């Protein structure tokens, strides 16, 4: 299928929120056509020694001979941890050090250990470690090297508070009116069938959904909106909001080992409101002037709400005003 180039420039459809629909593969090809080979190269940059020495001398405002002598004297090979030449633990800073910089570092390390007790600091440290662990990582096997010009997608996945064990292999992605079902294993089932049959049973105004096998497609084949929430579903009813927040070409500062992808670089900190009854599931309903509730407003999960406010025939019990509730943690 041919795609017009003008249709694949991610112009904002909703200002600073989502773009209009683009074809991911064609968008990447636009970049590759515009950039030269040097811009796409993932080779390690090597600076000739004579150029490095000249730049070092210019930065110190001295002759190249002086700069070369300083480089030799200040090299790692010339560093001594103590006069006796005994090996010491590089992570352990001696108490009687006379070096001011080491003294400052020792205080900073001790202070950091104290701050790690704080929950927010632990999260910040954890996030930094996740972001930095893949920087400039290259594979040991050259065949595992990411190819030049490949696209790198950043996805924001919202995790539910209730965690499920992976008991079933069935799953699907939903992008732009199409269900992509995971059918790689014999025990996989089409989880989207219930939805598609419900939509087609009556004229509900949704049109006809497309259904395909997930393993027959890659992200390069998809038409998506950047910043738009899509859906991933597994374990029958465990749903995750998936948002593609960025698309760009890979460069030599990224993780270049394809075996490490998908690379987890950030974990959100959730603040979600749970059901006031079971204290387990995320709230789906909020009520006001509720004769059955101890608080006003009061929050309920779907099961507790229906069990307390309706009889077996679905008739309303008591007086209350009920509204659908969307938890703020969804937008973290």
C-alpha positions, -999 to 999 in steps of 0.1 A, spaced: 0 0 0 14 34 -10 13 61 16 16 98 8 46 114 26 25 144 37 3 121 57 31 108 78 44 141 93 32 140 130 12 173 130 -8 179 162 -45 171 159 -52 181 195 -27 208 205 2 194 226 -18 162 232 -21 139 201 -11 140 165 -31 130 135 -27 94 123 7 85 108 22 53 93 52 45 115 73 28 88 67 56 63 76 82 90 109 65 96 116 63 59 111 101 56 139 106 82 162 82 64 157 99 31 165 133 46 196 124 66 230 115 53 250 83 61 271 101 88 239 111 106 226 75 106 259 59 115 261 39 148 299 34 146 319 44 177 334 79 172 372 78 174 392 110 177 428 108 164 455 113 191 470 143 174 436 160 172 428 152 208 462 165 220 457 197 200 422 203 215 435 195 250 464 220 246 441 247 233 417 242 262 446 245 287 462 274 267 496 257 267 519 241 242 512 206 229 544 193 245 532 205 279 497 191 274 512 157 264 534 157 296 503 166 317 483 138 301 511 113 310 515 125 346 478 125 352 470 92 335 453 64 354 485 44 353 502 70 374 476 72 401 486 57 435 461 50 462 488 49 489 526 51 493 530 14 500 514 4 467 489 -19 483 456 -24 466 427 -7 484 389 -8 479 381 21 456 346 24 471 360 29 506 372 64 515 398 65 544 389 85 574 422 103 576 424 115 541 441 149 536 424 154 502 396 180 503 377 165 474 377 130 490 365 145 522 336 162 504 328 130 486 329 110 518 303 133 534 281 131 503 282 93 503 272 92 539 245 117 534 232 96 504 230 65 525 208 84 550 185 98 523 180 63 508 158 56 538 133 81 524 109 65 500 109 93 474 147 93 473 148 55 467 124 60 438 145 88 423 177 67 425 159 37 410 146 57 381 180 72 374 196 37 374 169 24 350 174 53 326 212 50 326 217 12 324 211 11 286 232 41 275 257 32 248 254 -5 256 268 -25 227 263 -63 222 291 -88 226 278 -106 195 279 -82 164 249 -100 150 228 -86 179 236 -51 169 207 -28 162 207 -18 125 214 18 114 182 38 108 159 17 130 131 35 147 130 38 185 95 41 201 89 53 236 57 37 251 40 46 283 22 16 298 -2 20 327 -1 -9 351 -32 -19 370 -29 -20 408 -42 -56 410 -14 -78 396 -22 -110 378 -1 -141 374 6 -150 338 -18 -180 337 -29 -176 301 -10 -167 269 -39 -150 251 -36 -112 246 -43 -85 222 -33 -49 212 -60 -25 200 -47 2 176 -70 25 155 -100 1 151 -79 -31 148 -74 -59 172 -40 -76 170 -44 -110 188 -15 -130 201 -20 -164 185 16 -178 187 7 -207 209 -19 -235 204 -37 -226 236 -42 -189 226 -77 -177 222 -92 -147 204 -99 -124 233 -113 -97 210 -142 -120 197 -166 -110 225 -161 -73 217 -164 -77 180 -195 -99 182 -211 -74 206 -203 -45 183 -217 -63 153 -248 -78 170 -267 -45 166 -260 -12 149 -241 3 177 -223 29 156 -188 15 160 -185 1 125 -167 -32 118 -135 -38 138 -106 -54 120 -89 -85 135 -54 -97 127 -27 -119 142 -2 -99 163 28 -120 151 21 -110 115 28 -73 122 55 -51 136 52 -15 148 64 -3 114 32 -16 99 9 3 122 -11 35 117 -11 54 151 -15 88 167 14 99 189 1 107 224 -32 88 219 -42 61 245 -45 26 230 -52 -7 248 -33 -39 257 -54 -67 272 -42 -101 286 -53 -126 312 -89 -122 300 -97 -89 316 -64 -73 327 -62 -41 307 -33 -17 302 -35 18 286 -6 21 261 5 54 247 33 60 222 48 92 234 78 95 211 92 81 178 127 88 166 157 72 148 182 54 170 217 69 175 250 58 190 241 70 225 212 46 228 212 10 238 224 -9 207 219 -44 219 186 -56 204 184 -84 231 178 -58 258 146 -44 241 120 -37 252 140 -16 276 123 -6 308 136 30 316 110 44 340 85 32 365 57 55 375 47 60 411 10 55 414 -15 73 437 -48 55 431 -81 56 450 -93 22 460 -128 9 468 -140 20 502 -156 -15 508 -131 -41 497 -100 -19 499 -86 -40 471 -97 -28 436 -95 6 420 -127 27 423 -149 27 392 -179 46 408 -184 75 430 -217 83 448 -233 113 465 -262 114 490 -258 76 493 -279 61 521 -257 30 520 -224 48 522 -205 60 553 -189 89 534 -200 115 509 -186 112 483 -180 74 485 -159 54 461 -167 18 449 -153 -8 426 -177 -22 400 -184 -54 420 -191 -37 454 -211 -9 438 -236 -33 421 -237 -57 450 -247 -29 475 -270 -8 453 -289 -32 431 -309 -64 437 -305 -96 417 -329 -84 391 -310 -51 386 -335 -29 405 -321 1 423 -320 0 461 -323 31 482 -315 67 472 -282 78 458 -265 96 429 -239 76 411 -212 87 386 -186 68 366 -152 75 382 -118 76 364 -89 72 387 -62 99 384 -35 71 385 -45 63 350 -28 95 337 5 91 356 
